[in-house]
Amino acid sequence: MAHGIAYYGSRELTAGRAALVPATISQAGYHATRRFLEFFTASIRNPNTREAYYRAVRDFFRWCERRGLPLEQVCPMLVAAYVEELSTHAAPPTVQQNLAAIRTLFDFLVIGQVVPFNPAASVRGPKHVVKKGKTPVLSAQDARILLDSINTSHVVGLRDRALIGVMVFSFARVSAVVNMRVEDYYRNGKRWWFRLHEKGGKFHEVPAHHNAEAFLDSYLEAAGIADEAKSPLFRSTRGQSRRLTDRAMARRDALRMIKRRAKVVGMTSRICCHTFRATGITAYLENNGSLEIAQTIAAHESPRTTKLYDRRQDRLTLDEIERIMI
């Protein structure tokens, strides 16, 4: 069972059943233990969600263990007390995610007849209304400066420019980009397209912007991997050799690269992978693009999500404030 969990990609669920399962669950018996493991292996497909949910329920059950609470004594009042305590040191989105993980796990345990009811079902988390995202956004000029600053005399520089370019010009999540295969950059008629692997196993196809197309063509030619259809498109490097491996870059690799590239041109350390998704959306909207089309390109379920990436108002506000002449 532990091997199965490791196969699905969670880094914390690989050390054997004893280390995987909280004592509160294991003390409830074999059926509870098995159902707990099945929740993470069979119920959750996204590896990032799996890791986040595992940390959340692990912390909750550790809290229960410190109070000597067996599984059958977990009730809505205790879950509410945990949420209240968590709220004193965690941000509302974190508390909400933790509560969602606990609630979803207990739903799974109820269906498996491990517990008679879900003690988290009636518990409410803190209110959290977001009208504007906090992701740092670059101006079109600064994004261009960053892209132009990358030394493309080596394949690694070409790779980094292409990766950032795909994120900017397709509004893609970094996880979707680093999971691309060579075949996910393909010709359809006269145009080249990107096939992005989104959350929930969905595919999302976006036409390639001519700049992103040029970046990728240069990278593929230098890397010599254009004919390796099933292989990773964006590859990691080996040690200090700066030679590409046959393994895909991880999200953390991409983040480190972006931090390093941003530092070279003196940009804020707050820049992250998501910056380029927000930058692309804002630049598109500034050029009279529609919110509905931006939502489609970004593969957002709701236009409210897309709106969080729209930072046009930030610049408008600054311009207006500078009118105060004293």
Secondary structure, DSSP 8 states (H G I E B T S, - for coil): -HHHHHHTT-SSS-S-HHHHS-HHHHTT-HHHHHHHHHIIIII---HHHHHHHHHHHHHHHHHHHHTT--GGG--HHHHHHHHHHHTTTS-HHHHHHHHHHHHHHHHHHHHTTSSSS-TTTT--------SS--S----HHHHHHHHHHS--SSHHHHHHHHHHHHHHHH---HHHHHT-BGGGEEEETTEEEEEEE-GGG-EEEEE--HHHHHHHHHHHHHHT-TT-TTSBSSEEEETTTTEEEEEE--HHHHHHHHHHHHHHTT--TT--HHHHHHHHHHHHHHTT--HHHHHHHHT-SSHHHHHTT--HHHHHHHHHHTT---
